[in-house]
Amino acid sequence: MLFLNGFCGGKCSFKEEGDLCVPHFDQIQYALDILDASGDRKHLEMSVVPMVDDMGEACGVIASFRDITHVLDLEERLHEVQHFSNIIGRDHRMQHVFKLIRDVAPTHVPVLILGETGTGKELVAAAIHSESQCAGNLFVPVNCGALPEGVIESELFGHVKGAFTGAVRDKKGRFEMADGGTIFLDEIGDLPPPLQVKMLRVLQEGTFERVGGEQTIKVRVRVISATNQDLAKLMAKGRFREDLYYRLNVAPVSLPALRERRNDIPLLAQHFLNKISHDMNRSGLIISPDCMAVLLDFNWPGNVRQLQNAIQFAIMKCKESAIEPYHLPPEIYKRPEMDMQGTPGRRAKLDAGTVRLAMERSGGNKAKAARMLGIGRATLYRYLEDTGI
């Protein structure tokens, strides 16, 4: 068999003392990937227990292995893998993403993560890093779209003293900081064309010079990039180098939009409810069935990030034990509105189902129901009288 990242998966817990590696633990377990004789990847659990001699000195270890490949495969098929390195999802598209992360993590090849804004691209990048042999070193995120063009080169590659006005000392760039670890280049499509040439060199040779410097610096960095743009269109317009694209896109990972995995919405909503309500000391809150129906029906252009923000907003607004549709942000739940252009006596544009729900939730209190509906009491009274509700 071949151990991809060393015997302990790159996470060794032995301490070097002289020429010996001494175990400093009572018992420890590792998750480990190997290649068998056929070249197939196997997922193992390795348990290591130290051995001591008659003098009580460490003299070795006993390692036992358990093949959990079939267990993980079965879990994937049954959609039981709901959480993977801070990423949540049991939809088959997310199960495919989890598998891709496990496949690419042990390698050192560049990864390009594709997906709309808010789908969790940085979470995937961090998961790849944490599952890799670089896990013990830094994970350095950089948002290429948030840095001004005149600053980004210095941020990425550093500068020497006097390189430009304000450069009062030598400064390391993000690539030097990430040496031995992973650099995550978010919004890579916004990287200015002049810097794309320098980036290509880093990917090919692992070398660069600081801004204003002459010394060539060599690093070994795992490069993960991400974008919500269509790089093919940018290449056609001459705004993104084709050779850089193929260097970055060795292992592509595509994230589905939230509207494409709606069956994950209840799981995600409950996760955010548990986390945020705990942080805000609001234990015991639930999401009502009517509210969940609204969440499932919404299109979520901002994806998972928008869902998280919506739950946070609802928790702050809700003063009861259950989050209802009217606690959600206005762009998600459209309250019935008055026809302000109508003649006197024209009633609000309400529907019987919404009014019945408001009356039920308010315990028959018309004033409270009117506040829930965002209308005046007189309007509600007229509607109840006209419809016989």
C-alpha positions as CSV (number, residue, x, y, z in Angstrom):
1,M,0.0,0.0,0.0
2,L,1.0,3.6,-0.5
3,F,0.5,6.2,2.2
4,L,-0.3,9.5,0.4
5,N,0.7,11.9,3.1
6,G,3.1,9.9,5.2
7,F,2.3,7.3,7.7
8,C,0.1,9.6,9.8
9,G,-1.5,11.6,7.0
10,G,0.8,14.6,7.5
11,K,-0.5,15.1,11.1
12,C,2.1,13.2,13.1
13,S,2.0,13.4,16.9
14,F,5.5,12.2,17.5
15,K,8.2,14.4,18.9
16,E,11.8,14.2,17.8
17,E,14.3,13.7,20.6
18,G,17.8,13.3,19.3
19,D,17.6,10.7,16.5
20,L,14.4,9.2,17.8
21,C,10.8,10.0,17.3
22,V,9.1,9.6,20.7
23,P,5.3,9.2,21.0
24,H,3.8,11.8,23.4
25,F,0.3,10.5,23.8
26,D,-1.6,7.6,25.4
27,Q,-3.7,6.7,22.4
28,I,-4.6,8.6,19.3
29,Q,-6.6,8.0,16.1
30,Y,-6.1,9.3,12.6
31,A,-8.2,9.5,9.5
32,L,-6.0,8.2,6.7
33,D,-6.1,7.8,2.9
34,I,-4.1,5.2,1.1
35,L,-3.7,3.7,-2.4
36,D,-4.0,-0.1,-2.5
37,A,-2.1,-2.4,-4.9
38,S,-4.7,-1.6,-7.6
39,G,-4.3,2.1,-7.3
40,D,-7.7,2.5,-5.7
41,R,-8.2,5.0,-2.8
42,K,-9.1,3.6,0.5
43,H,-10.3,5.5,3.6
44,L,-8.9,4.1,6.9
45,E,-9.1,4.8,10.6
46,M,-5.7,4.3,12.3
47,S,-5.4,3.8,16.0
48,V,-1.9,4.2,17.5
49,V,-0.9,3.0,21.1
50,P,2.6,3.5,22.5
51,M,4.7,0.6,23.7
52,V,7.0,0.8,26.7
53,D,9.8,-1.4,27.9
54,D,10.5,-2.8,31.3
55,M,12.0,0.5,32.4
56,G,8.8,2.4,31.4
57,E,10.5,4.1,28.4
58,A,8.8,4.4,25.1
59,C,10.1,1.8,22.6
60,G,7.6,1.9,19.8
61,V,4.0,1.9,18.9
62,I,1.3,-0.5,17.9
63,A,-0.9,0.7,15.0
64,S,-4.1,-0.9,14.0
65,F,-6.2,0.0,10.9
66,R,-9.9,-0.2,10.0
67,D,-11.1,0.1,6.5
68,I,-14.1,2.5,6.5
69,T,-14.3,3.0,2.7
70,H,-17.5,1.0,2.3
71,V,-19.0,2.8,5.4
72,L,-18.4,6.2,3.9
73,D,-19.7,5.1,0.5
74,L,-22.8,3.8,2.1
75,E,-23.3,7.0,4.1
76,E,-23.0,9.0,0.9
77,R,-25.6,6.8,-0.9
78,L,-28.0,7.2,2.1
79,H,-27.3,10.9,2.3
80,E,-26.2,10.5,5.9
81,V,-23.2,12.7,5.5
82,Q,-24.9,16.0,6.5
83,H,-21.8,17.8,7.8
84,F,-18.4,17.8,6.2
85,S,-15.7,20.2,7.6
86,N,-18.2,23.0,8.4
87,I,-20.1,22.5,5.2
88,I,-23.8,21.3,5.5
89,G,-25.8,19.4,2.9
90,R,-27.3,16.0,2.2
91,D,-28.4,16.8,-1.4
92,H,-26.7,14.5,-3.9
93,R,-25.0,17.5,-5.5
94,M,-23.4,18.3,-2.1
95,Q,-22.4,14.7,-1.6
96,H,-20.6,14.9,-4.9
97,V,-18.8,18.0,-3.6
98,F,-17.8,16.2,-0.4
99,K,-16.3,13.4,-2.5
100,L,-14.4,15.8,-4.7
101,I,-12.9,17.5,-1.6
102,R,-11.7,14.1,-0.3
103,D,-10.2,13.3,-3.7
104,V,-8.3,16.5,-4.3
105,A,-7.2,17.3,-0.7
106,P,-4.3,14.8,-0.6
107,T,-2.8,16.2,-3.8
108,H,-1.0,19.5,-4.3
109,V,-2.7,20.4,-7.6
110,P,-4.4,23.8,-8.0
111,V,-8.2,23.8,-7.4
112,L,-10.7,26.2,-9.0
113,I,-14.0,26.5,-7.1
114,L,-16.9,27.8,-9.2
115,G,-20.2,29.0,-7.8
116,E,-22.5,32.0,-7.3
117,T,-22.0,34.5,-4.6
118,G,-22.9,33.1,-1.2
119,T,-22.6,29.4,-2.0
120,G,-19.7,28.8,0.4
121,K,-16.6,28.8,-1.8
122,E,-14.3,29.8,1.0
123,L,-15.7,27.0,3.2
124,V,-14.8,24.5,0.5
125,A,-11.3,25.9,0.2
126,A,-10.8,25.7,3.9
127,A,-12.1,22.1,3.9
128,I,-9.6,21.1,1.2
129,H,-6.8,22.7,3.3
130,S,-7.9,21.0,6.5
131,E,-8.0,17.6,4.8
132,S,-4.6,18.0,3.2
133,Q,-1.0,17.5,4.3
134,C,-0.8,21.3,4.6
135,A,-3.3,21.3,7.4
136,G,-0.7,22.2,10.1
137,N,0.3,25.3,8.2
138,L,-1.5,28.6,7.4
139,F,-4.6,29.0,5.3
140,V,-4.4,32.5,3.8
141,P,-7.5,33.9,2.1
142,V,-7.2,36.8,-0.3
143,N,-10.2,38.6,-1.9
144,C,-8.7,39.8,-5.3
145,G,-11.9,41.8,-6.0
146,A,-11.7,43.8,-2.7
147,L,-8.1,45.0,-3.2
148,P,-7.3,48.2,-5.3
149,E,-5.2,47.5,-8.3
150,G,-2.4,49.6,-7.0
151,V,-2.2,47.6,-3.7
152,I,-2.9,44.0,-4.8
153,E,0.6,43.2,-6.1
154,S,2.2,44.3,-2.8
155,E,-0.4,42.3,-0.8
156,L,0.2,39.1,-2.8
157,F,4.0,39.3,-3.2
158,G,5.2,41.8,-0.6
159,H,7.5,44.8,-1.1
160,V,10.9,46.1,-0.1
161,K,11.6,49.3,1.8
162,G,11.4,52.4,-0.5
163,A,9.6,50.5,-3.3
164,F,6.9,53.2,-3.3
165,T,5.7,56.1,-1.1
166,G,4.7,54.7,2.3
167,A,6.9,51.6,2.0
168,V,8.9,52.3,5.2
169,R,10.0,48.7,5.7
170,D,10.2,45.4,4.0
171,K,6.9,43.5,4.0
172,K,6.0,39.9,3.4
173,G,3.2,39.2,0.9
174,R,0.4,36.6,1.3
175,F,2.3,34.0,-0.8
176,E,5.3,34.2,1.7
177,M,2.9,33.9,4.6
178,A,1.3,30.9,3.1
179,D,4.6,29.0,2.4
180,G,4.0,25.4,3.2
181,G,0.3,26.0,3.5
182,T,-2.6,27.1,1.3
183,I,-3.4,30.4,-0.3
184,F,-7.1,31.0,-1.3
185,L,-7.5,33.5,-4.1
186,D,-11.2,34.5,-4.1
187,E,-12.7,36.4,-7.1
188,I,-9.7,35.4,-9.2
189,G,-11.5,36.8,-12.3
190,D,-10.9,40.3,-10.9
191,L,-7.1,39.9,-11.0
192,P,-5.6,42.7,-13.1
193,P,-4.0,41.4,-16.4
194,P,-0.4,42.5,-15.5
195,L,-0.6,40.5,-12.3
196,Q,-1.9,37.4,-14.2
197,V,1.6,37.0,-15.7
198,K,3.3,37.1,-12.3
199,M,0.7,34.6,-11.0
200,L,1.4,32.2,-13.9
201,R,5.1,32.2,-13.0
202,V,4.3,31.4,-9.3
203,L,2.2,28.5,-10.4
204,Q,4.8,27.2,-12.8
205,E,8.0,27.7,-10.9
206,G,7.0,28.7,-7.3
207,T,9.1,31.9,-7.6
208,F,8.6,35.7,-7.5
209,E,10.2,38.9,-6.5
210,R,8.8,41.4,-4.0
211,V,7.7,44.8,-5.4
212,G,10.9,46.9,-5.8
213,G,13.1,43.9,-4.9
214,E,15.6,41.9,-6.9
215,Q,15.9,38.8,-4.8
216,T,14.0,35.8,-6.1
217,I,11.9,34.1,-3.5
218,K,10.8,30.5,-3.7
219,V,7.8,29.1,-2.0
220,R,5.8,25.9,-2.0
221,V,2.1,26.9,-1.7
222,R,-1.1,25.1,-2.5
223,V,-3.2,27.4,-4.7
224,I,-7.0,27.3,-4.5
225,S,-8.9,29.9,-6.4
226,A,-12.6,30.8,-6.8
227,T,-14.8,32.9,-8.9
228,N,-18.5,33.6,-9.5
229,Q,-17.7,34.8,-13.1
230,D,-17.6,33.0,-16.4
231,L,-13.9,32.8,-17.0
232,A,-14.5,31.6,-20.6
233,K,-16.2,34.8,-21.4
234,L,-13.5,36.8,-19.8
235,M,-10.9,35.0,-21.9
236,A,-12.9,35.7,-25.0
237,K,-12.8,39.4,-24.2
238,G,-9.0,39.3,-23.5
239,R,-9.5,40.0,-19.8
240,F,-8.2,36.7,-18.5
241,R,-5.2,34.7,-19.7
242,E,-6.0,31.3,-21.2
243,D,-2.7,29.8,-20.0
244,L,-3.4,31.0,-16.4
245,Y,-6.9,29.6,-16.6
246,Y,-5.7,26.1,-17.4
247,R,-3.0,26.3,-14.7
248,L,-5.7,27.2,-12.1
249,N,-8.4,24.8,-13.4
250,V,-6.6,21.5,-12.9
251,A,-9.2,20.3,-10.4
252,P,-12.5,22.2,-10.8
253,V,-15.2,22.0,-8.0
254,S,-18.6,23.4,-8.9
255,L,-21.0,24.5,-6.1
256,P,-24.7,24.3,-6.7
257,A,-26.9,27.3,-5.9
258,L,-29.3,27.0,-3.0
259,R,-32.3,27.0,-5.3
260,E,-30.8,23.9,-7.0
261,R,-30.7,21.9,-3.7
262,R,-33.9,23.1,-1.9
263,N,-34.1,19.9,0.2
264,D,-31.1,21.3,2.1
265,I,-33.0,24.4,3.1
266,P,-34.6,22.9,6.3
267,L,-31.3,21.4,7.4
268,L,-29.4,24.7,6.8
269,A,-32.2,26.8,8.4
270,Q,-32.2,24.6,11.5
271,H,-28.4,24.8,11.7
272,F,-28.4,28.6,11.6
273,L,-31.3,28.8,14.1
274,N,-29.4,26.6,16.6
275,K,-26.1,28.5,16.2
276,I,-27.5,32.0,16.2
277,S,-30.1,31.6,18.9
278,H,-27.4,30.0,21.1
279,D,-25.1,33.0,20.5
280,M,-28.0,35.4,21.2
281,N,-29.2,33.4,24.3
282,R,-32.6,32.7,22.7
283,S,-32.9,29.0,23.3
284,G,-36.2,27.2,22.6
285,L,-37.0,29.0,19.3
286,I,-38.5,27.0,16.5
287,I,-39.3,27.7,12.8
288,S,-43.1,27.3,12.2
289,P,-44.3,25.1,9.3
290,D,-45.7,28.2,7.6
291,C,-42.3,30.0,7.8
292,M,-40.5,27.0,6.5
293,A,-42.9,26.9,3.6
294,V,-41.9,30.5,2.7
295,L,-38.2,29.6,3.0
296,L,-38.7,26.6,0.7
297,D,-40.6,28.7,-1.9
298,F,-38.1,31.6,-2.0
299,N,-35.5,31.7,-4.9
300,W,-32.5,32.7,-2.8
301,P,-30.4,34.8,-5.2
302,G,-27.9,35.4,-2.3
303,N,-27.7,31.6,-1.6
304,V,-26.7,30.2,1.7
305,R,-25.4,33.5,3.0
306,Q,-28.7,35.2,2.4
307,L,-30.5,32.3,4.2
308,Q,-28.2,32.8,7.2
309,N,-28.9,36.5,7.3
310,A,-32.6,35.9,7.0
311,I,-32.6,33.6,10.0
312,Q,-30.5,36.1,12.0
313,F,-33.0,38.9,11.1
314,A,-36.0,36.7,12.1
315,I,-34.5,35.8,15.5
316,M,-33.9,39.4,16.3
317,K,-37.4,40.4,15.3
318,C,-39.2,37.4,16.9
319,K,-40.4,38.0,20.4
320,E,-42.4,34.8,20.6
321,S,-41.5,31.1,20.7
322,A,-41.9,30.4,17.0
323,I,-40.5,32.2,13.9
324,E,-43.4,33.1,11.6
325,P,-43.3,34.3,8.0
326,Y,-43.9,38.0,9.1
327,H,-40.6,37.8,11.1
328,L,-38.6,37.3,7.9
329,P,-37.0,40.2,5.9
330,P,-39.4,42.1,3.6
331,E,-37.6,40.8,0.4
332,I,-38.4,37.3,1.4
333,Y,-41.9,37.6,2.9
334,K,-44.1,40.2,1.1
335,R,-46.7,41.4,3.6
336,P,-50.2,42.3,2.2
337,E,-50.3,46.0,1.4
338,M,-53.0,48.6,1.4
339,D,-54.4,49.9,-1.9
340,M,-53.6,53.6,-1.1
341,Q,-54.9,54.7,-4.5
342,G,-58.4,53.3,-3.9
343,T,-61.6,55.1,-2.9
344,P,-62.6,55.4,0.7
345,G,-63.8,52.1,2.1
346,R,-61.9,49.9,-0.3
347,R,-60.4,47.1,1.7
348,A,-56.7,45.9,1.9
349,K,-55.5,43.4,-0.6
350,L,-55.7,40.4,1.8
351,D,-56.3,36.8,1.4
352,A,-58.4,34.6,3.7
353,G,-55.6,32.1,4.4
354,T,-53.2,34.9,5.6
355,V,-55.9,36.5,7.8
356,R,-56.9,33.2,9.3
357,L,-53.3,32.4,10.2
358,A,-52.8,35.9,11.8
359,M,-56.0,35.5,13.8
360,E,-54.9,32.0,14.9
361,R,-51.4,33.1,15.9
362,S,-52.8,36.2,17.8
363,G,-55.3,34.0,19.8
364,G,-58.2,36.0,18.2
365,N,-56.7,39.4,19.2
366,K,-57.7,41.6,16.3
367,A,-55.3,44.4,17.2
368,K,-52.3,42.0,17.4
369,A,-53.4,40.3,14.1
370,A,-53.6,43.6,12.4
371,R,-50.0,44.4,13.5
372,M,-48.8,41.0,12.2
373,L,-50.4,41.8,8.8
374,G,-49.0,45.3,8.7
375,I,-52.4,46.9,8.3
376,G,-54.7,49.1,10.4
377,R,-57.3,47.7,12.8
378,A,-60.2,49.3,10.9
379,T,-59.1,47.6,7.7
380,L,-59.0,44.2,9.4
381,Y,-62.4,44.8,11.0
382,R,-63.9,45.6,7.6
383,Y,-62.3,42.6,5.9
384,L,-63.6,40.2,8.7
385,E,-67.1,41.7,8.4
386,D,-67.1,41.5,4.6
387,T,-65.8,37.9,4.4
388,G,-67.5,36.5,7.5
389,I,-64.3,35.1,8.9
